[in-house]
Amino acid sequence: PYLRYLTESFQSFAEQKNCSLQFSSPLESLVMDHDPEQIKQVLGNLLSNAIKFTPDGGHIDVRVTSADTYLKVEVQDTGIGIPEHELLHIFDRFYQADNAHARQGQGTGIGLAHARELVKWMGGSISAVSAPGKGSFFTVSLPVTNRSEKRDVRSENFDRVETEDGFISETAHPLTFSPLTSHLSLLLIEDN
C-alpha cells in the first residue's frame, strides 16, 4: 500500500506530460522492516526521472513483487533511453548522460547516485537496463526482514473510535512542547 501511495502521488506530474503511470502488484500487502523516508526518496527519484525523460503519450509502469527474502520494485518507462556506454556511469555522482536534449533543464546528476547509496544502506541493490529510443528499466531489490517491533504509526498520533453508524472517527492528540521550544521552524527545500 505504501509503494502504491508513493506511485499515485506522481500521477498529476505524469498527466502534465500526457503520460500514463500504472502500478501493479500481485501482493495485497507485505509487512517488512523499512525506512519510509528512504524508500520515498529512492522511488521518487526513479519516478521523477522516468516521467521527465518519457515523451508525451509514453508509459511508466511500476511493478512490485516478492521473491523469497527480497522485495522487488521495478520502474519501466518508454522514454528516450540511455546508451550502453553511459549506462555504466549513471549511478556515479554528478554524471549526466551526454545528450543535450535529455539534459535540457534537468538536474545535477546526484539523484541516482543518492538512490544507489540509500538502497545499499538498506541492504539492497539497484540496477538498470536501457537502450536509446526504447526506454529504461530500473530494478530495486530490498531484503525482507521482520526484526523490528511492529507498530502502527497512525495509532501513535490518533485515537480511533468506531461510531454508532459504523464509521471510524480519528481524533488527533494535541502536540506538546517543552518550554525550551517556544517557537517552531520549518525548512522547505524545493529542487524543481
Disulfide bonds with the S-S distance in Angstrom:
none
